[in-house]
Amino acid sequence: MERTKIFKLLNSDRAMDQVLIKGWVRTRRDSKGFSFIEVNDGSSLKNIQVVADEKLPNYEDIKKLTTGSALAVDGQLVESTGGGQKWEIQAGAVEVINLAPEDFPLQKKRHSDEFLRTIAHLRPRTNKYGAAFRIRSEMAYGVHKFFRDRGFRYLHSPILTGSDCEGAGELFRVTTLDMNQPPQKEGKTDYQQDFFGKEANLTVSGQLSAEMFALALGDVYTFGPTFRAENSNTRRHAAEFWMVEPEMAFCDLKGNMDLGEALIRDLTAYAMDECAEDLELFARWVDKTLMATLENIAQSDYIRLPYREAVDILNQSGKKFEYPVSFGNDLQTEHERFLTEDHFKKPVIVYDYPKTIKPFYMRVNEDEETVAAMDVLVPRIGEIIGGSQREERLEVLEARIDEMKMDKTPLWWYLDARRYGSVPHSGFGLGFERLLMMITGIRNIRDVIPFPRTPSSIEF
């Protein structure tokens, strides 16, 4: 007989004479002549209760079932006589697939997030993390649906690259050379003898590749892993994370802001509609203001604020910030949260940043001082999207690269796009883990990615 997922049984509109479930024991208690087993198979936050009669031939084995044990149950789906559940299963047969030892780490008690990170291979079996990763799965589908509904094409951009998109140099190097005895040339490692004949890295962004395809297919997006070798242990940073990066041909900064706002609003509403049961757990146990925050993000018209005005608001706020605010300095999380949580009390899009704090590819504005950049800021998180109109003018782009003392040679193909049929185009990057932190109220990026990669942490 084919097994049925528990979430389907819990949502059934009728009793069933025979069902088969397979899952893991959450709890078990014995009563006179019966054993009551709470079973979860990962398909739902809720468990289903199995009632096993002492007349079953292996009842003594059933009484030995421990938390974490795996089992299969064949029986009838019947209306529950107990409170808090509509259906339960009257067991006709129980097969013990695996009996977990008594030292199974996830007993029926609350565990700290810090402890659960040390057993990241087991934490998906908890209610909180099972819910978090069901939401992650559903939100990934929501991303693809959003772009497909708008006619975008999905691009698999390279993970191995010879480019540093951000120009920051925080790269993970990829090599096949023997690092104990690397070949040398003029006192340096000779990467001409490496696999690709030059230095290669893990990508920090799919943007440059996406730009090339936007200038061919019109509207495209990438959605994949990106990597930063940044020695940071903050709750917002990880060495491996996922980015959603659309690029649009014939699109200016306003169109870019329109899409960024639509994406955040749409995905927030999608989460509230499609992940309601799992979100209820986070609204109850993680952040009691979560649903009100999500309603605000999904329904508000976002404030659009020039960077210069944002600096003025922050300086006139009377609030003492840890990081000083002045024109030419990037906004910090505390500034972003003040704007969204205290001043405007809704999401804010800050645009037209000083060119001195932004990458080479952003379009220089007429004032020659700022670039057509934009960041979408949301309550509790701060920046969740960063993007810009791209510099489509060859001469200006080359001047910016020179100004930043970068080598144009590896970017020959990127510059070609400005030689052959260049058009105004725009794009941005959405940090998928930051989106999940916003949706769930989880405060640490390590807790919204299955196996977090952070400094000195690659055990799992």
C-alpha positions as CSV (number, residue, x, y, z in Angstrom):
1,M,0.0,0.0,0.0
2,E,1.3,3.5,-0.8
3,R,1.9,5.7,2.2
4,T,0.0,9.0,2.6
5,K,1.6,12.2,3.9
6,I,0.3,13.2,7.3
7,F,-0.6,16.7,6.2
8,K,-3.1,15.2,3.7
9,L,-4.7,13.0,6.4
10,L,-5.0,16.0,8.8
11,N,-6.9,17.9,6.1
12,S,-9.0,15.0,5.0
13,D,-12.8,15.6,4.8
14,R,-13.7,12.0,5.5
15,A,-12.7,8.9,7.5
16,M,-10.7,6.2,5.7
17,D,-10.8,2.4,6.2
18,Q,-7.1,1.9,5.5
19,V,-4.1,4.3,5.5
20,L,-0.4,3.9,5.7
21,I,1.9,6.5,7.3
22,K,5.6,6.4,7.9
23,G,7.4,8.9,10.2
24,W,9.1,9.5,13.5
25,V,7.9,9.4,17.1
26,R,7.6,12.7,18.8
27,T,6.1,11.4,22.0
28,R,4.5,8.2,23.3
29,R,2.4,7.6,26.5
30,D,0.8,4.5,27.7
31,S,-2.7,4.1,29.2
32,K,-4.6,1.0,30.3
33,G,-4.6,-1.3,27.3
34,F,-3.4,1.3,24.8
35,S,-0.3,3.3,23.7
36,F,-0.8,6.8,22.3
37,I,2.0,7.7,19.8
38,E,2.4,11.2,18.3
39,V,3.9,10.8,14.8
40,N,5.4,13.4,12.5
41,D,6.7,12.9,8.9
42,G,7.9,16.4,8.2
43,S,5.0,17.2,5.9
44,S,3.2,19.3,8.5
45,L,3.9,21.2,11.7
46,K,1.2,19.1,13.4
47,N,1.6,15.5,14.4
48,I,-1.1,12.8,14.1
49,Q,-2.0,10.6,17.0
50,V,-1.8,6.8,16.6
51,V,-3.7,4.6,19.0
52,A,-2.1,1.2,19.3
53,D,-4.1,-1.5,21.1
54,E,-2.5,-4.0,23.5
55,K,-3.9,-6.8,21.3
56,L,-1.4,-6.0,18.6
57,P,1.1,-8.9,18.3
58,N,4.2,-6.7,18.8
59,Y,2.7,-4.5,21.5
60,E,5.6,-5.0,23.8
61,D,7.9,-3.7,21.1
62,I,5.6,-0.7,20.6
63,K,5.8,0.1,24.3
64,K,9.6,0.4,23.8
65,L,9.3,3.2,21.1
66,T,11.3,6.2,22.1
67,T,11.4,9.8,20.8
68,G,13.1,9.9,17.5
69,S,12.3,6.3,16.6
70,A,11.0,5.6,13.0
71,L,7.9,3.5,12.3
72,A,5.3,2.6,9.8
73,V,1.6,2.4,10.8
74,D,-1.2,0.7,8.9
75,G,-4.6,1.5,10.2
76,Q,-7.9,3.4,10.0
77,L,-8.3,7.1,9.9
78,V,-11.1,7.8,12.4
79,E,-12.5,10.8,14.2
80,S,-10.6,11.5,17.3
81,T,-12.3,11.3,20.7
82,G,-9.6,13.5,22.2
83,G,-9.4,17.3,22.2
84,G,-7.3,19.4,19.8
85,Q,-7.4,17.1,16.8
86,K,-10.0,16.1,14.3
87,W,-8.5,12.8,13.2
88,E,-6.4,10.0,14.6
89,I,-5.3,6.6,13.4
90,Q,-6.4,3.3,15.0
91,A,-3.4,1.1,14.3
92,G,-4.0,-2.3,12.7
93,A,-0.2,-2.9,12.4
94,V,2.8,-1.0,13.6
95,E,6.3,-1.7,12.2
96,V,9.3,-0.5,14.1
97,I,11.7,0.7,11.4
98,N,14.4,2.0,13.8
99,L,14.5,2.3,17.5
100,A,16.3,5.5,18.6
101,P,18.5,5.2,21.7
102,E,17.6,7.0,24.9
103,D,20.3,9.6,24.3
104,F,18.6,11.0,21.2
105,P,19.4,14.7,21.6
106,L,16.0,16.1,20.7
107,Q,13.8,15.2,23.7
108,K,10.5,16.8,24.5
109,K,11.8,20.1,25.8
110,R,12.9,23.5,24.4
111,H,16.4,23.7,23.1
112,S,18.4,26.8,22.5
113,D,19.3,27.9,18.9
114,E,23.0,27.8,19.9
115,F,22.7,24.2,21.0
116,L,20.8,23.2,17.8
117,R,23.5,24.7,15.6
118,T,25.9,22.1,17.1
119,I,23.5,19.4,15.8
120,A,22.5,21.0,12.5
121,H,22.0,17.5,11.0
122,L,19.2,16.8,13.5
123,R,17.6,20.3,14.0
124,P,15.2,20.0,11.0
125,R,13.3,17.4,13.2
126,T,12.3,20.1,15.7
127,N,9.1,22.1,15.2
128,K,10.8,25.4,14.7
129,Y,13.3,24.3,12.1
130,G,11.0,22.0,10.3
131,A,8.7,25.0,9.9
132,A,11.6,27.3,8.9
133,F,12.7,25.0,6.1
134,R,9.2,24.2,4.8
135,I,8.8,28.0,4.5
136,R,12.2,28.2,2.8
137,S,11.1,25.6,0.2
138,E,7.8,27.4,-0.4
139,M,9.4,30.8,-0.7
140,A,11.9,29.5,-3.3
141,Y,8.9,28.4,-5.4
142,G,7.3,31.8,-4.8
143,V,10.4,33.5,-6.2
144,H,10.2,31.5,-9.4
145,K,6.5,32.0,-9.7
146,F,6.8,35.8,-9.3
147,F,9.3,36.1,-12.2
148,R,7.6,33.5,-14.4
149,D,4.3,35.4,-14.1
150,R,6.1,38.5,-15.3
151,G,7.8,36.9,-18.3
152,F,11.3,36.7,-16.9
153,R,13.7,33.9,-18.0
154,Y,15.6,32.0,-15.4
155,L,19.4,32.0,-15.9
156,H,21.9,29.6,-14.3
157,S,24.8,31.9,-13.9
158,P,28.3,30.5,-13.2
159,I,29.4,29.5,-9.7
160,L,33.1,29.4,-10.8
161,T,34.3,32.7,-12.1
162,G,37.4,34.8,-12.9
163,S,35.6,38.1,-12.0
164,D,35.1,39.9,-8.8
165,C,31.7,41.6,-9.3
166,E,31.9,43.9,-6.3
167,G,35.6,44.7,-6.6
168,A,35.9,44.0,-2.8
169,G,38.4,41.2,-3.1
170,E,36.6,39.0,-0.5
171,L,36.8,35.9,-2.6
172,F,37.2,32.2,-2.1
173,R,39.9,30.9,-4.4
174,V,39.3,27.7,-6.4
175,T,42.4,25.8,-7.5
176,T,43.7,22.3,-8.4
177,L,47.3,23.3,-7.6
178,D,49.2,21.6,-4.8
179,M,49.1,24.3,-2.2
180,N,51.9,22.6,-0.3
181,Q,54.2,23.1,-3.3
182,P,52.5,25.6,-5.7
183,P,54.4,26.4,-8.9
184,Q,56.1,29.8,-8.7
185,K,56.8,32.6,-11.2
186,E,58.6,35.7,-10.2
187,G,58.0,34.9,-6.6
188,K,54.3,34.4,-6.9
189,T,52.0,31.4,-7.4
190,D,51.8,30.7,-11.1
191,Y,48.1,30.3,-11.9
192,Q,48.8,29.8,-15.5
193,Q,49.5,26.2,-14.6
194,D,46.2,25.9,-12.8
195,F,43.1,24.2,-14.2
196,F,41.7,27.4,-15.9
197,G,45.1,28.9,-16.7
198,K,44.3,31.9,-14.4
199,E,43.0,32.6,-10.9
200,A,39.4,31.3,-10.3
201,N,37.0,32.1,-7.5
202,L,33.6,31.2,-6.2
203,T,31.1,33.8,-7.4
204,V,30.0,36.8,-5.3
205,S,27.2,37.5,-7.6
206,G,25.5,36.4,-10.8
207,Q,24.9,40.0,-11.8
208,L,27.5,40.5,-14.6
209,S,26.4,37.3,-16.3
210,A,22.7,38.3,-15.9
211,E,23.4,41.6,-17.5
212,M,24.7,39.9,-20.7
213,F,21.5,37.8,-20.9
214,A,19.2,40.7,-20.2
215,L,20.8,42.4,-23.2
216,A,19.7,39.4,-25.3
217,L,16.5,38.0,-23.7
218,G,15.1,41.2,-22.2
219,D,14.2,40.3,-18.6
220,V,16.1,37.6,-16.7
221,Y,16.9,36.5,-13.2
222,T,19.4,34.3,-11.4
223,F,18.7,32.5,-8.1
224,G,21.6,30.6,-6.7
225,P,24.4,30.4,-4.1
226,T,27.0,33.1,-3.8
227,F,30.1,33.3,-1.6
228,R,31.9,36.0,0.4
229,A,35.2,35.3,2.3
230,E,34.3,38.0,4.8
231,N,35.6,37.2,8.3
232,S,32.3,38.3,10.0
233,N,30.4,36.6,12.8
234,T,27.4,38.9,12.9
235,R,23.9,37.5,12.8
236,R,23.4,38.9,9.3
237,H,26.4,37.4,7.5
238,A,27.3,34.0,6.1
239,A,30.1,32.9,3.8
240,E,27.6,31.0,1.6
241,F,24.2,32.4,0.9
242,W,21.6,32.6,-1.8
243,M,20.8,35.6,-4.0
244,V,17.8,36.4,-6.2
245,E,19.1,38.8,-9.0
246,P,16.9,40.1,-11.7
247,E,18.2,42.2,-14.6
248,M,16.0,44.1,-17.0
249,A,16.8,45.7,-20.3
250,F,15.2,49.1,-21.2
251,C,14.6,49.7,-17.5
252,D,15.6,52.8,-15.5
253,L,16.0,53.4,-11.8
254,K,12.3,54.0,-11.3
255,G,11.4,50.7,-13.0
256,N,14.0,49.0,-10.8
257,M,12.4,50.4,-7.6
258,D,9.0,49.4,-8.8
259,L,10.0,45.8,-9.3
260,G,11.9,45.6,-6.0
261,E,8.8,46.9,-4.1
262,A,6.5,44.5,-6.0
263,L,8.8,41.6,-5.3
264,I,8.9,42.1,-1.5
265,R,5.2,42.9,-1.2
266,D,4.2,39.9,-3.4
267,L,6.5,37.4,-1.6
268,T,5.3,38.6,1.8
269,A,1.7,38.1,0.9
270,Y,2.5,34.8,-0.7
271,A,4.1,33.6,2.6
272,M,1.1,34.7,4.6
273,D,-1.2,32.8,2.2
274,E,0.8,29.6,1.6
275,C,2.7,29.2,4.9
276,A,0.0,30.2,7.4
277,E,0.3,27.1,9.7
278,D,4.1,27.3,10.0
279,L,4.0,31.1,10.3
280,E,1.7,30.7,13.3
281,L,4.5,29.0,15.2
282,F,6.9,32.0,14.6
283,A,4.2,34.5,15.5
284,R,3.5,32.7,18.8
285,W,7.0,31.7,19.9
286,V,9.6,33.9,18.1
287,D,8.1,37.3,17.4
288,K,4.6,38.3,18.6
289,T,4.6,41.4,16.3
290,L,5.4,39.2,13.3
291,M,2.0,39.2,11.6
292,A,1.5,42.9,12.0
293,T,4.9,43.6,10.6
294,L,4.2,41.3,7.6
295,E,0.9,43.0,7.0
296,N,2.6,46.4,7.0
297,I,5.3,45.2,4.5
298,A,2.7,43.5,2.2
299,Q,0.2,46.4,2.1
300,S,2.1,49.6,2.5
301,D,3.2,51.9,-0.3
302,Y,7.0,52.2,0.2
303,I,8.6,55.6,0.9
304,R,11.1,56.6,-1.8
305,L,13.8,58.8,-0.3
306,P,17.0,60.3,-1.8
307,Y,20.1,59.4,0.2
308,R,20.8,63.0,0.9
309,E,17.4,63.5,2.5
310,A,17.8,60.2,4.5
311,V,21.1,61.6,6.0
312,D,19.3,64.9,6.9
313,I,16.5,63.0,8.7
314,L,19.0,60.9,10.6
315,N,21.0,63.9,11.6
316,Q,17.9,65.8,12.8
317,S,16.4,62.8,14.6
318,G,18.0,63.6,18.0
319,K,18.9,60.0,18.3
320,K,22.5,59.0,19.2
321,F,23.7,56.4,16.8
322,E,26.7,54.1,17.3
323,Y,27.9,55.0,13.8
324,P,28.0,58.7,12.8
325,V,25.9,59.9,9.9
326,S,27.3,62.1,7.2
327,F,27.1,62.4,3.4
328,G,29.5,60.0,1.9
329,N,29.2,57.3,4.5
330,D,27.1,54.2,3.9
331,L,24.0,53.7,6.0
332,Q,24.3,51.1,8.8
333,T,21.7,48.7,10.0
334,E,20.8,51.0,12.9
335,H,20.2,53.9,10.5
336,E,18.1,51.7,8.2
337,R,16.0,50.4,11.1
338,F,15.4,53.9,12.5
339,L,14.0,55.0,9.1
340,T,11.7,52.0,8.7
341,E,10.7,51.4,12.3
342,D,10.7,54.8,14.0
343,H,10.5,57.5,11.5
344,F,8.3,56.2,8.6
345,K,7.0,53.0,10.2
346,K,7.0,51.3,6.9
347,P,9.5,50.1,4.2
348,V,11.7,52.7,2.6
349,I,13.6,52.8,-0.7
350,V,16.7,55.0,-0.4
351,Y,18.2,56.0,-3.8
352,D,20.9,58.2,-5.4
353,Y,23.8,57.2,-3.2
354,P,27.3,58.9,-3.4
355,K,29.3,57.2,-6.1
356,T,32.3,56.9,-3.7
357,I,30.6,54.1,-1.7
358,K,29.2,52.2,-4.6
359,P,30.6,49.7,-7.2
360,F,31.9,50.7,-10.7
361,Y,28.9,49.4,-12.6
362,M,26.3,51.8,-11.2
363,R,25.1,54.6,-13.5
364,V,26.6,58.0,-12.7
365,N,24.0,60.7,-12.3
366,E,24.1,64.1,-13.9
367,D,25.4,65.7,-10.7
368,E,28.6,63.6,-11.1
369,E,28.5,63.0,-7.4
370,T,25.9,60.3,-7.0
371,V,24.9,57.1,-8.8
372,A,21.4,55.7,-9.7
373,A,21.6,53.2,-6.8
374,M,18.7,52.0,-4.7
375,D,18.3,50.0,-1.5
376,V,15.0,48.6,-0.2
377,L,14.9,48.7,3.6
378,V,12.3,46.9,5.7
379,P,11.6,46.8,9.4
380,R,13.7,44.6,11.7
381,I,16.1,43.7,8.8
382,G,17.2,46.9,7.3
383,E,18.6,46.5,3.7
384,I,17.0,43.5,2.0
385,I,17.6,44.6,-1.6
386,G,20.5,46.5,-3.2
387,G,20.6,47.5,-6.8
388,S,21.0,50.2,-9.4
389,Q,20.5,51.3,-13.0
390,R,23.7,50.0,-14.7
391,E,26.1,52.2,-16.4
392,E,25.4,51.7,-20.1
393,R,27.8,54.3,-21.5
394,L,31.2,52.8,-22.5
395,E,33.3,55.9,-21.9
396,V,31.8,56.6,-18.5
397,L,32.1,53.0,-17.4
398,E,35.8,52.8,-18.4
399,A,36.4,56.1,-16.6
400,R,34.8,54.6,-13.4
401,I,37.0,51.5,-13.7
402,D,40.1,53.6,-14.0
403,E,38.9,55.9,-11.2
404,M,38.7,52.8,-8.9
405,K,42.1,51.6,-10.1
406,M,40.7,48.3,-11.4
407,D,42.1,46.3,-14.2
408,K,39.9,46.5,-17.3
409,T,41.5,43.5,-19.0
410,P,39.4,40.7,-17.3
411,L,36.3,42.8,-18.0
412,W,36.7,43.0,-21.8
413,W,33.5,40.9,-22.3
414,Y,31.6,43.1,-19.9
415,L,32.7,46.3,-21.8
416,D,31.8,44.6,-25.1
417,A,28.1,44.8,-24.0
418,R,28.5,48.6,-24.0
419,R,30.0,48.5,-27.5
420,Y,27.4,46.4,-29.2
421,G,23.8,47.5,-28.8
422,S,24.0,49.0,-25.3
423,V,20.7,50.1,-23.8
424,P,19.6,51.5,-20.4
425,H,19.2,48.5,-18.0
426,S,18.8,47.9,-14.3
427,G,18.8,45.2,-11.7
428,F,19.2,44.3,-8.1
429,G,20.1,41.5,-5.6
430,L,17.7,40.2,-2.9
431,G,19.3,38.2,-0.1
432,F,17.2,35.1,0.1
433,E,18.2,34.4,3.7
434,R,17.4,38.0,4.8
435,L,14.0,37.6,3.2
436,L,13.5,34.4,5.3
437,M,14.5,36.3,8.4
438,M,12.0,38.9,7.6
439,I,9.2,36.4,7.0
440,T,9.8,34.2,10.1
441,G,11.1,36.7,12.6
442,I,14.3,34.6,13.1
443,R,17.1,36.9,14.1
444,N,20.2,35.0,13.0
445,I,21.0,34.1,9.4
446,R,22.5,30.8,10.6
447,D,19.0,29.6,11.5
448,V,17.4,30.1,8.0
449,I,20.0,28.2,6.0
450,P,20.2,24.4,6.3
451,F,23.9,24.1,7.0
452,P,25.4,27.5,7.7
453,R,28.9,28.4,6.4
454,T,30.6,30.9,8.7
455,P,34.2,31.5,9.9
456,S,35.6,28.3,11.4
457,S,32.3,26.4,10.7
458,I,32.1,23.8,8.0
459,E,31.5,20.7,10.0
460,F,28.3,19.4,8.4
